[in-house]
């Protein structure tokens, strides 16, 4: 038992000795680490101090270098300022020298002018003396002439004034004719050059106006099928489309009559499909008419888009394109209105290019100038005003709107492009082969022209010639003199413009003829 206790005491003592030894070793290690850390911190501090000293030295060096550069820049600027000052001083000296030379020259000119003024004064004094002498001589001659002629001075002046007035009027009429002829020749030459150039570059085919269309039939038997039992088929067609079908003795053909070209085209297209299919009854008729309407709407839109492509005016509103495409089925004096619009756009663009005007505005104004005709049968008012309101509603430029509204004179043109569009419209309508007139319209226009000419005082006879393109007015020479003849031609032309509508232009020629007749016996 005592041995066991002794063994335990020995083990405990060993353990305690080992723990004390470990603790002492730990304390020695900490002391050594603390000394090493102190040494490292001292080395770091010394390195920081060395680096700070080096940075301070470099900063002082840079400051000295900058001070040297600043001094050099100041010296350079001072030298440049001195050189600029010297240059300006020399310029001022040269300017002063030129001014002095000019002052000397002005003084010399002033002396010359004073010398000339003295000479002129002397000449004026001599002229005054001569004028006084001439006045005295004139009074003496006047008194002598009055004695010889037996007339007073007032009577002689009156006779002289009458002769001078007659001479002046004759000379004035001759001068007016010469000036007008010269201006007219030059304007005509220039206008012909521009218009000819525009027309030569535009070629449009001749078209005809129709109020009827025909549909070819495979046989006359088809006429009975189109009429139907008790006429139900033909009534269905006429009610669905709004046209008149004429079934007469024309072999293998049926006539469609309507003044609405779009309805007429719908009827022609629907009838052609019905004839080709062979099944003709009211239900089928309604279906084919509806399909034809859709097809015509598509063709109208395509025609409007194609017109903008041909004239390079893309970007218009869809409704504008539809109205433009409707002109494909509209004719005026035998001229297709869509082709007329395209032709007018090209002519207006070419004239605008020659006159350095806005080509884009002129081209678009020419294309849309007759767009009101597409709805003129639906809306009251002149087609120019209607078309301008439509274009304005769909966002067309104000200048183009004025071109549309003013091309027939209902509105004053506000730009040179508006005048160009009106001229291009007249050119397209008046060129040979573009339009044709009915006999009734032609006779009415010729009669009205002669009546307008005969309505003026002093007119003896009026003749309309060259298919109404010219009127010749014969005046009484005792009632109308040369000056009045010139004014009469202008007045007649103005009255024709205000009262008649006609394609192209009408020439007014006033003829004043004096005849002296005698007989040898």
C-alpha positions as CSV (number, residue, x, y, z in Angstrom):
1,X,0.0,0.0,0.0
2,X,2.8,2.4,0.9
3,X,4.5,1.4,-2.3
4,X,1.4,2.3,-4.3
5,X,1.2,5.7,-2.7
6,X,4.8,6.3,-3.3
7,X,4.4,5.4,-6.9
8,X,1.5,7.8,-7.3
9,X,3.4,10.6,-5.6
10,X,6.4,10.0,-7.9
11,X,4.1,10.2,-11.0
12,X,2.4,13.4,-9.8
13,X,5.8,15.0,-9.1
14,X,6.9,14.0,-12.6
15,X,3.8,15.5,-14.1
16,X,4.2,18.7,-12.2
17,X,7.9,19.0,-13.1
18,X,7.0,18.5,-16.8
19,X,4.3,21.2,-16.6
20,X,6.6,23.7,-14.9
21,X,9.3,23.0,-17.5
22,X,6.8,23.5,-20.4
23,X,5.5,26.7,-18.9
24,X,9.0,28.1,-18.5
25,X,9.8,27.1,-22.1
26,X,6.6,28.9,-23.3
27,X,7.6,32.1,-21.4
28,X,11.0,32.0,-23.0
29,X,9.5,31.6,-26.5
30,X,7.1,34.5,-26.0
31,X,10.0,36.7,-24.8
32,X,12.0,35.8,-27.9
33,X,9.0,36.5,-30.3
34,X,8.5,39.9,-28.6
35,X,12.0,40.8,-29.2
36,X,11.9,39.7,-32.8
37,X,8.7,41.8,-33.4
38,X,10.3,44.8,-31.9
39,X,13.3,44.4,-34.2
40,X,11.0,44.1,-37.2
41,X,9.0,47.2,-36.3
42,X,12.2,49.2,-35.8
43,X,13.4,48.0,-39.3
44,X,10.0,49.0,-40.8
45,X,10.1,52.4,-39.2
46,X,13.6,53.0,-40.5
47,X,12.5,52.0,-44.0
48,X,9.5,54.4,-43.9
49,X,11.7,57.2,-42.7
50,X,14.2,56.5,-45.6
51,X,11.3,56.4,-48.1
52,X,9.8,59.7,-46.8
53,X,13.2,61.3,-47.1
54,X,13.5,60.1,-50.7
55,X,10.0,61.3,-51.7
56,X,10.7,64.7,-50.1
57,X,14.0,65.0,-52.1
58,X,12.2,64.1,-55.4
59,X,9.4,66.6,-54.7
60,X,11.9,69.4,-54.1
61,X,13.6,68.4,-57.4
62,X,10.3,68.5,-59.3
63,X,9.4,71.9,-57.8
64,X,12.7,73.3,-58.9
65,X,12.2,71.9,-62.4
66,X,8.7,73.4,-62.7
67,X,9.9,76.8,-61.5
68,X,12.6,76.7,-64.2
69,X,10.0,75.7,-66.9
70,X,7.7,78.5,-65.8
71,X,10.5,81.0,-66.0
72,X,11.4,79.8,-69.5
73,X,7.7,80.0,-70.6
74,X,7.5,83.5,-69.2
75,X,10.6,84.5,-71.1
76,X,9.2,83.0,-74.3
77,X,5.8,84.7,-73.8
78,X,7.6,88.0,-73.2
79,X,9.6,87.6,-76.4
80,X,6.4,86.7,-78.4
81,X,4.6,89.7,-77.0
82,X,7.4,92.0,-77.9
83,X,7.5,90.6,-81.4
84,X,3.7,91.0,-81.8
85,X,4.0,94.5,-80.5
86,X,6.7,95.3,-83.0
87,X,4.7,93.8,-85.8
88,X,1.6,95.8,-84.9
89,X,3.6,99.0,-84.6
90,X,4.8,98.4,-88.1
91,X,1.3,97.8,-89.4
92,X,0.1,101.0,-87.7
93,X,2.9,102.9,-89.3
94,X,2.0,101.6,-92.7
95,X,-1.7,102.4,-92.2
96,X,-0.8,105.9,-91.0
97,X,1.3,106.3,-94.1
98,X,-1.5,105.2,-96.4
99,X,-4.0,107.5,-94.6
100,X,-1.6,110.4,-95.0
101,X,-1.3,109.6,-98.7
102,X,-5.0,109.5,-99.1
103,X,-5.4,112.8,-97.2
104,X,-2.9,114.4,-99.5
105,X,-4.8,113.0,-102.5
106,X,-8.1,114.2,-101.2
107,X,-6.7,117.7,-100.7
108,X,-5.4,117.7,-104.2
109,X,-8.8,116.5,-105.5
110,X,-10.5,119.2,-103.4
111,X,-8.3,121.9,-105.0
112,X,-9.2,120.5,-108.5
113,X,-12.9,120.5,-107.7
114,X,-12.7,124.1,-106.4
115,X,-10.9,125.1,-109.6
116,X,-13.6,123.3,-111.7
117,X,-16.4,124.9,-109.7
118,X,-14.9,128.4,-110.4
119,X,-14.8,127.6,-114.1
120,X,-18.4,126.2,-114.0
121,X,-19.5,129.4,-112.3
122,X,-17.9,131.4,-114.9
123,X,-19.6,129.4,-117.7
124,X,-23.0,129.6,-115.9
125,X,-22.6,133.4,-115.8
126,X,-21.9,133.4,-119.5
127,X,-24.9,131.0,-120.1
128,X,-27.2,133.3,-118.1
129,X,-26.2,136.2,-120.3
130,X,-26.9,134.1,-123.4
131,X,-30.2,132.9,-122.0
132,X,-31.3,136.5,-121.4
133,X,-30.4,137.4,-124.9
134,X,-32.2,134.3,-126.3
135,X,-35.3,135.2,-124.2
136,X,-35.3,138.7,-125.6
137,X,-34.9,137.3,-129.1
138,X,-37.6,134.7,-128.6
139,X,-40.1,137.4,-127.4
140,X,-39.2,139.4,-130.5
141,X,-39.7,136.4,-132.8
142,X,-42.9,135.4,-131.0
143,X,-44.4,138.9,-131.6
144,X,-43.3,138.9,-135.2
145,X,-44.8,135.3,-135.7
146,X,-48.1,136.4,-134.2
147,X,-48.2,139.3,-136.6
148,X,-47.4,137.1,-139.6
149,X,-49.6,134.1,-138.7
150,X,-52.5,136.1,-137.4
151,X,-52.8,133.8,-134.3
152,X,-52.3,134.5,-130.6
153,X,-49.7,132.6,-128.7
154,X,-52.4,130.4,-126.9
155,X,-53.9,129.4,-130.3
156,X,-50.5,128.5,-131.7
157,X,-49.7,126.5,-128.6
158,X,-53.0,124.6,-128.9
159,X,-52.4,123.7,-132.5
160,X,-48.8,122.6,-131.7
161,X,-50.0,120.5,-128.7
162,X,-52.6,118.8,-130.9
163,X,-49.9,117.9,-133.5
164,X,-47.5,116.8,-130.8
165,X,-50.2,114.7,-129.1
166,X,-51.0,112.9,-132.4
167,X,-47.3,112.3,-133.1
168,X,-46.8,111.1,-129.5
169,X,-49.7,108.7,-129.6
170,X,-48.6,107.2,-132.9
171,X,-45.0,106.9,-131.5
172,X,-46.3,105.5,-128.3
173,X,-48.4,102.9,-130.1
174,X,-45.4,101.9,-132.2
175,X,-43.1,101.7,-129.2
176,X,-45.7,99.6,-127.2
177,X,-46.0,97.2,-130.2
178,X,-42.3,97.0,-130.5
179,X,-41.7,96.4,-126.8
180,X,-44.6,93.9,-126.5
181,X,-43.4,92.1,-129.6
182,X,-39.9,91.9,-128.2
183,X,-41.0,90.8,-124.8
184,X,-43.5,88.3,-126.3
185,X,-40.8,86.9,-128.6
186,X,-38.4,86.4,-125.8
187,X,-41.0,85.0,-123.4
188,X,-42.3,82.8,-126.1
189,X,-38.9,81.5,-127.0
190,X,-38.0,80.8,-123.4
191,X,-41.4,79.2,-122.7
192,X,-41.3,77.1,-125.9
193,X,-37.8,75.9,-124.9
194,X,-38.9,74.9,-121.4
195,X,-42.3,73.4,-122.5
196,X,-40.8,71.6,-125.5
197,X,-38.1,70.1,-123.3
198,X,-40.7,68.9,-120.8
199,X,-43.1,67.5,-123.5
200,X,-40.3,65.8,-125.4
201,X,-39.3,63.9,-122.2
202,X,-42.9,62.9,-121.6
203,X,-44.8,60.6,-124.0
204,X,-48.3,59.6,-123.1
205,X,-50.6,57.4,-125.2
206,X,-53.8,58.8,-126.6
207,X,-56.9,57.6,-124.7
208,X,-60.7,57.9,-125.4
209,X,-63.7,58.6,-123.2
210,X,-66.4,56.1,-122.9
211,X,-69.7,56.0,-121.2
212,X,-70.4,52.4,-122.1
213,X,-68.5,49.1,-122.0
214,X,-69.2,45.9,-123.8
215,X,-68.9,42.2,-122.8
216,X,-68.2,39.6,-125.4
217,X,-70.5,36.5,-125.3
218,X,-69.7,33.1,-126.6
219,X,-73.1,33.0,-128.4
220,X,-76.4,34.9,-128.6
221,X,-77.9,32.1,-126.5
222,X,-76.1,33.5,-123.5
223,X,-78.2,36.7,-123.8
224,X,-81.2,34.8,-122.7
225,X,-79.5,33.3,-119.8
226,X,-78.3,36.8,-118.7
227,X,-81.8,38.1,-118.9
228,X,-83.2,35.1,-117.0
229,X,-86.7,34.0,-116.4
230,X,-89.0,37.0,-116.6
231,X,-85.9,39.2,-116.5
232,X,-84.8,38.3,-112.9
233,X,-81.1,37.9,-113.7
234,X,-80.7,41.2,-115.5
235,X,-82.7,43.0,-112.8
236,X,-80.5,41.4,-110.1
237,X,-77.4,42.6,-111.9
238,X,-78.7,46.2,-112.4
239,X,-79.8,46.4,-108.8
240,X,-76.6,45.0,-107.3
241,X,-74.2,47.2,-109.3
242,X,-76.3,50.2,-110.3
243,X,-75.8,50.1,-114.1
244,X,-78.0,49.6,-117.1
245,X,-77.6,46.5,-119.3
246,X,-78.5,47.0,-123.0
247,X,-79.3,43.8,-124.7
248,X,-79.9,44.7,-128.4
249,X,-79.2,43.2,-131.8
250,X,-75.4,43.5,-131.4
251,X,-74.1,40.0,-132.2
252,X,-72.5,38.1,-129.3
253,X,-72.1,41.2,-127.1
254,X,-74.0,43.0,-124.3
255,X,-73.6,46.7,-123.5
256,X,-73.0,48.1,-120.0
257,X,-74.1,51.7,-119.7
258,X,-73.2,54.0,-116.7
259,X,-71.6,57.3,-116.2
260,X,-69.8,55.9,-113.1
261,X,-66.7,54.3,-114.6
262,X,-66.0,52.2,-111.4
263,X,-69.5,50.7,-111.4
264,X,-69.1,50.0,-115.1
265,X,-65.8,48.2,-114.6
266,X,-67.3,46.2,-111.7
267,X,-70.2,45.1,-113.9
268,X,-67.9,44.2,-116.8
269,X,-65.7,42.1,-114.5
270,X,-68.6,40.3,-112.8
271,X,-70.4,39.6,-116.1
272,X,-67.2,38.3,-117.7
273,X,-66.8,35.8,-114.8
274,X,-70.5,34.8,-114.9
275,X,-70.3,34.2,-118.7
276,X,-67.1,32.1,-118.3
277,X,-68.6,30.1,-115.4
278,X,-72.0,29.6,-117.1
279,X,-74.0,29.5,-113.8
280,X,-76.1,32.7,-113.8
281,X,-78.7,33.1,-111.1
282,X,-79.3,35.9,-108.4
283,X,-77.2,34.2,-105.7
284,X,-74.3,33.7,-108.0
285,X,-74.6,37.2,-109.3
286,X,-74.4,38.7,-105.8
287,X,-71.3,36.6,-105.1
288,X,-69.5,37.6,-108.3
289,X,-70.4,41.3,-107.8
290,X,-69.0,41.3,-104.3
291,X,-65.8,39.6,-105.5
292,X,-65.5,42.1,-108.4
293,X,-65.8,45.0,-105.9
294,X,-63.0,43.6,-103.8
295,X,-60.9,43.2,-106.9
296,X,-61.6,46.7,-108.1
297,X,-60.6,48.1,-104.6
298,X,-57.3,46.2,-104.9
299,X,-56.7,47.5,-108.4
300,X,-57.5,51.1,-107.3
301,X,-55.0,50.9,-104.4
302,X,-52.3,49.3,-106.7
303,X,-52.9,52.0,-109.3
304,X,-52.4,54.7,-106.7
305,X,-49.2,53.1,-105.3
306,X,-47.9,52.6,-108.9
307,X,-48.5,56.3,-109.7
308,X,-46.5,57.4,-106.6
309,X,-43.7,55.1,-107.6
310,X,-43.6,56.4,-111.1
311,X,-43.5,60.0,-109.8
312,X,-41.2,59.3,-106.8
313,X,-43.8,60.6,-104.3
314,X,-44.1,57.7,-101.9
315,X,-45.3,58.1,-98.4
316,X,-48.8,59.4,-99.0
317,X,-51.8,58.5,-96.8
318,X,-53.6,55.3,-97.8
319,X,-56.8,57.2,-98.5
320,X,-55.0,59.6,-100.8
321,X,-53.7,56.5,-102.7
322,X,-57.2,55.2,-103.0
323,X,-58.5,58.5,-104.4
324,X,-55.6,58.7,-106.8
325,X,-56.2,55.2,-108.0
326,X,-59.9,56.0,-108.7
327,X,-58.7,58.5,-111.3
328,X,-57.6,55.4,-113.4
329,X,-61.3,55.0,-114.3
330,X,-62.1,58.7,-114.8
331,X,-61.8,60.4,-118.2
332,X,-62.1,64.1,-119.1
333,X,-62.3,65.2,-122.8
334,X,-61.1,61.7,-123.6
335,X,-58.0,62.0,-121.4
336,X,-57.5,59.4,-118.7
337,X,-57.2,61.4,-115.4
338,X,-54.6,59.2,-113.7
339,X,-52.3,59.4,-116.8
340,X,-53.0,63.1,-116.9
341,X,-52.0,63.5,-113.2
342,X,-48.7,61.5,-113.7
343,X,-47.9,63.5,-116.9
344,X,-48.6,66.8,-115.1
345,X,-46.4,65.7,-112.2
346,X,-43.5,65.0,-114.6
347,X,-44.0,68.2,-116.6
348,X,-44.2,70.3,-113.4
349,X,-41.1,68.7,-112.0
350,X,-39.1,69.4,-115.2
351,X,-40.3,73.0,-115.4
352,X,-39.5,73.5,-111.7
353,X,-36.0,72.1,-112.3
354,X,-35.5,74.5,-115.2
355,X,-36.7,77.5,-113.1
356,X,-34.7,76.4,-110.0
357,X,-38.0,76.0,-108.0
358,X,-38.9,73.2,-105.5
359,X,-39.1,70.1,-107.7
360,X,-40.5,67.9,-104.9
361,X,-43.4,70.3,-104.2
362,X,-44.1,70.8,-107.9
363,X,-44.1,67.1,-108.6
364,X,-46.5,66.2,-105.7
365,X,-48.8,69.2,-106.6
366,X,-49.0,68.0,-110.2
367,X,-49.8,64.5,-109.2
368,X,-52.6,65.5,-106.7
369,X,-54.0,68.6,-108.5
370,X,-57.1,66.7,-109.9
371,X,-57.6,64.4,-106.9
372,X,-60.9,66.2,-106.2
373,X,-62.4,64.7,-109.4
374,X,-62.4,61.3,-107.7
375,X,-65.2,62.5,-105.4
376,X,-66.5,65.5,-107.3
377,X,-69.8,63.7,-108.1
378,X,-70.2,63.0,-104.3
379,X,-69.3,66.4,-102.8
380,X,-70.5,69.8,-104.0
381,X,-68.0,72.4,-105.1
382,X,-65.1,72.9,-107.6
383,X,-62.9,69.9,-107.8
384,X,-59.8,72.0,-107.1
385,X,-61.2,73.2,-103.7
386,X,-62.5,69.8,-102.9
387,X,-59.2,68.2,-103.7
388,X,-57.3,70.8,-101.6
389,X,-59.6,70.1,-98.6
390,X,-59.0,66.3,-98.9
391,X,-55.2,66.8,-99.2
392,X,-55.2,69.1,-96.1
393,X,-57.2,66.6,-94.1
394,X,-54.7,63.8,-94.7
395,X,-51.6,65.9,-93.8
396,X,-50.3,67.1,-97.2
397,X,-47.9,70.1,-97.1
398,X,-49.6,73.5,-97.1
399,X,-47.7,74.6,-100.2
400,X,-48.9,71.5,-102.1
401,X,-52.5,72.2,-100.9
402,X,-52.3,75.7,-102.4
403,X,-51.0,74.2,-105.7
404,X,-54.1,72.0,-105.8
405,X,-56.6,74.8,-104.8
406,X,-55.2,77.4,-107.2
407,X,-54.6,75.4,-110.4
408,X,-57.9,76.7,-111.9
409,X,-57.9,80.2,-110.4
410,X,-60.4,79.7,-107.5
411,X,-57.6,80.6,-105.1
412,X,-54.7,82.9,-105.6
413,X,-51.3,81.0,-106.0
414,X,-49.0,81.6,-103.1
415,X,-45.8,80.2,-104.6
416,X,-44.0,79.8,-107.9
417,X,-44.7,76.0,-107.7
418,X,-48.4,76.7,-107.7
419,X,-48.0,78.7,-111.0
420,X,-45.9,75.9,-112.4
421,X,-48.5,73.2,-111.6
422,X,-51.3,75.3,-113.3
423,X,-49.0,75.7,-116.3
424,X,-48.2,72.0,-116.4
425,X,-51.9,71.1,-116.1
426,X,-52.6,73.3,-119.1
427,X,-49.7,71.9,-121.1
428,X,-50.9,68.3,-120.5
429,X,-54.4,69.1,-121.4
430,X,-53.6,71.2,-124.5
431,X,-51.0,69.1,-126.2
432,X,-52.1,67.6,-129.5
433,X,-54.0,64.4,-129.1
434,X,-54.5,64.7,-125.4
435,X,-58.1,65.7,-125.3
436,X,-61.1,65.8,-127.6
437,X,-64.4,67.7,-127.4
438,X,-67.9,66.8,-128.4
439,X,-69.4,68.7,-131.4
440,X,-72.0,70.3,-129.1
441,X,-69.3,71.6,-126.7
442,X,-67.2,72.9,-129.6
443,X,-70.1,74.8,-131.3
444,X,-71.1,76.3,-128.0
445,X,-67.6,77.5,-127.2
446,X,-67.1,79.0,-130.7
447,X,-70.5,80.9,-130.4
448,X,-69.6,82.3,-127.0
449,X,-66.2,83.5,-128.2
450,X,-67.8,85.4,-131.1
451,X,-70.5,86.9,-128.8
452,X,-67.8,88.1,-126.4
453,X,-65.9,89.8,-129.2
454,X,-69.0,91.5,-130.6
455,X,-70.0,92.8,-127.1
456,X,-67.3,95.5,-127.1
457,X,-67.9,99.0,-128.6
458,X,-66.2,99.8,-131.9
459,X,-66.2,96.1,-133.0
460,X,-67.4,95.5,-136.5
461,X,-67.1,91.7,-136.8
462,X,-65.7,88.8,-134.8
463,X,-64.6,85.4,-136.3
464,X,-63.5,82.3,-134.3
465,X,-60.9,80.3,-136.3
466,X,-58.6,77.4,-135.8
467,X,-61.1,75.3,-134.0
468,X,-61.7,78.1,-131.5
469,X,-58.0,78.5,-130.6
470,X,-58.0,82.0,-132.1
471,X,-60.5,84.9,-132.6
472,X,-60.0,87.7,-135.0
473,X,-61.8,91.0,-134.1
474,X,-62.3,93.6,-136.9
475,X,-62.8,97.1,-135.5
476,X,-64.0,100.3,-137.1
477,X,-61.0,102.5,-137.7
478,X,-62.9,105.7,-136.9
479,X,-64.0,104.4,-133.5
480,X,-60.8,102.6,-132.3
481,X,-57.3,104.0,-132.7
482,X,-54.0,102.1,-132.4
483,X,-53.7,102.4,-128.6
484,X,-57.3,101.5,-128.1
485,X,-56.8,98.4,-130.3
486,X,-54.0,97.2,-128.0
487,X,-56.2,97.8,-124.9
488,X,-59.2,96.1,-126.6
489,X,-57.2,92.9,-127.2
490,X,-56.3,92.8,-123.5
491,X,-59.9,93.4,-122.4
492,X,-61.4,90.7,-124.7
493,X,-58.8,88.2,-123.5
494,X,-59.6,89.1,-119.9
495,X,-63.3,88.6,-120.4
496,X,-62.7,85.2,-122.1
497,X,-60.6,84.1,-119.1
498,X,-63.4,85.2,-116.7
499,X,-66.4,83.7,-118.5
500,X,-65.3,80.6,-120.4
501,X,-63.7,77.3,-119.6
502,X,-61.5,75.8,-122.4
503,X,-58.4,73.7,-122.8
504,X,-55.1,75.4,-123.7
505,X,-55.1,79.0,-124.7
506,X,-57.0,81.3,-127.1
507,X,-55.3,83.9,-129.2
508,X,-57.1,87.3,-129.6
509,X,-56.1,89.3,-132.7
510,X,-57.6,92.8,-133.2
511,X,-57.4,94.1,-136.8
512,X,-57.7,97.8,-137.5
513,X,-57.7,98.6,-141.2
514,X,-58.1,101.9,-143.0
515,X,-59.0,101.9,-146.7
516,X,-59.1,104.9,-149.0
517,X,-61.3,104.2,-152.2
518,X,-61.6,106.4,-155.2
519,X,-62.6,105.9,-158.8
520,X,-60.9,107.0,-162.0
521,X,-63.5,108.2,-164.6
